[in-house]
Amino acid sequence: MRSGWWTGRSAWTPRSCALISTPRTPRASQGALPNYKNLADEPVDHGIGRSRGGLSTKVHSLVDGNGRPLTVLVGPGHSGDSPMLPGLLEGLSVPRPGRGRPRTRPDALLADKAYCSKAHRTMLTGRGIKVVIPQRADQIRNRQRLGCKGGRPPGLDEQAYKGRNVVERSFCAAKQWRGLATRYDKHAINYRAAFVLFSALTWLELIGDTP
């Protein structure tokens, strides 16, 4: 008869001749668990947060006038969009057709009301970038409440702002990839790599169509 232990069923499980120690893995060292109750327990390299819909992640992208992605960042779903703007601009680097250093400053920046802040306007204006961002309703009320002390309202090029939809169309095209529409990657770097691949193929497709 072979040596073994009783499993509680009508069967015997052979035991290995070598001694095997299988201690229980601590919860903290298991890496990506399916559901973190506390956001502080979520590893920072996962880029996952908790919003109203549950666990989620958010992609932040800076695109050109044709909707081609230039920089891509991934963050937790509960984080805001506005704090990511400096990081997006910091990663901007567009090679010039001829000689010279890559361009790091666009002619204009089009964004929605979520990016409207005095700090952003000061940063963009200081770098010589035209600001095309509408004011939020609460900012307009606060300025009007202060009267002449509220200063003049910032200008908005409404004609140029009509081109802001290119970033929305870029995200719609990215969501045609199932792996981007629904994130299955544990680490944010892997998920971002897929978005970078999508961006590269977008550039190659548009360049191929250029006569």
N, C-alpha and C positions, 0 to 999 in steps of 0.2 A: 504494500500500500504506500502511495506517495504521501510525503509529509505535507500538511496544509492546514488551513483554518476553515472553520465553519462560517459560511456567509449568511446563514439564516434561511437559505433556500435549499432545494434538493440538488445541490451541486457542491463540488469542492474546487477551491482555487489553489493551484500549486503555489508554493512559497519559494522565492528565490533563495539560493544558497548564500548569497551575500546579504549582509545586513544593510538595509536601506533606511535612512532616516528622512522622513518627509514632514518636517514641522510646518505648522500652519503659517501661511504668508501673512504678515501684518497688513492691516488695511491701508496704512499710510504708504506702503511701498509698492502697492499694486499698480500705480500709474493711473491710467485713464479708467475710472469707474464709470458706469453708465449714467449715474445721476448723483451729482454733488449737492447736498443739502445746504452747504455753506460755501459761498463763493470764495472765501479765503482759503479753502481746501483745494480749489481747482488750480492745478499747475499753470504757471503763467505762459508756458509754451504751448498750451492748448488753444488759447484764444476763444474760450467758451464762456458765456455768461447766461444769466437767467433773466428773461423778460416776461411779458404777460403771457406769451405763448409757450413758455417753458424754456428749456435750454436752447440757446441760439448763438449764432455768430454773425458778424457783420463785415462786409468787404467795403473798403474805401478806395476809390479810384479817381485818378486825375486823367482826363482824356483830352485829345486835341479837338480841333473844330470838325473833324470828320468822324469822331467817336472812337478813335484808336487809343487804347489805354497807354498811358505814359508811366505812371507809377501806381502800385497796388500795395495796400496795407490790409491786414486782417486783424480784427479785434473782437472782443466779446460783444454779444448782442445788446447788453444793457448800457454800453458806453455811448457817449454822444458823438455826433459827427463833427462838430466844430473844433474840438481839441485836436483832431487828426490833421487839420489843414497844414500846420507848420511841418509836420512830418512828410506829408505828400509833396510839398514844395521843396523840402530838403533833398528828396530823392529824385527830383526832376533833373534830367540831363539829356538833351537832344543834340546829337551830332550835327554839325553844320555841313552843307554840301561841299564846301571848299575847305580851306585851311582855317584854323582858329579853334579856340576852346569851345566845348559844347555849350549850348544855350541852357541857362538855368532860370531864366525869367521870361514868362510869357508876356505878350503884349497886353492882354487883359485876362481877368479871371471872372468867370461867370459861375455863380453859385446861388442857391436858394436862401430863404430867410434864416435857416438854421445857422448859417455861417456869418450872419450879420452881428458884428461886435466891434467896438471901438478899437480893441487891440488888433484885430485882423485888418481893419481899414488902415490903421497906422502902419502896420508891418508892410502891407502891400503898397501903399503910397510911398513909403520910404524906399522901397526897392524899384520904384518906377513902373509899377504894374497898375493898369487901369482897373478900378473896382466896379464890377457890375453885379451888385448884390442889393436887392430891395430891403427896406427896413421892415422890422416886425411891428405889429400893431401896438404893442406895449411900449416900444421905443418911441413911436410917433406920439403917443399920448403923454409920455413923460416929457418929451421935448416941448410939446405944446403947453403943458402945465407950467413949465418954467418960464414961458414967455420969451422975452428977448434974451434971457440968460441961457436958454436952451440951445442957442446958436442956430445957424442955418441948416436946413435939411440937406443931407448928402444927395448929390445928383445921381440919376439912374438913366443909363442909355437903354431905353425900352426896346429900341430896334435891335440892339446887340443882344439883349436879354432873351429875345425869341430863340436864340441859338442854344439855350441851355439844355434843351431836350435831347441833345446828342448824347449826354451821359446816361440819360434814362434808356435810350435806345441801345446803348452799349451794354447796359446791365440786362436788358431783355434778350439780347443776342447771347450773352454769357449763360443765361439760364436755360438755353437750349441744350447745354451740356448737363446731363443728369447729375454728374458728380459735383457740379458747381451749384445747381439749384438745390440739391439736398446734400449736405456735407456728411461724408462717411469717414473722413480722415480723422485720426485721433489728434495728430499734431498740426498746429497752424501752419508750420513751414511746408508740410506736404499739401495742404489745401491751397496755400498761396502758390505753390509750384504749378498746380493745375491751372490756376488763373493766369499765371505768367505764360504758360504754354498757349492758352487761348489767346492771349494778347499778341504773342509772336505770330500765330497763324493768322490773326486778323490783319496785322501789318503786312504779312507776305501776300495775303489775298488781295488787299487793296493796292499794293505795289505792283502785283502782277497785272492788274487791270489798267495801270497807268500806261498810256502810250509812250 
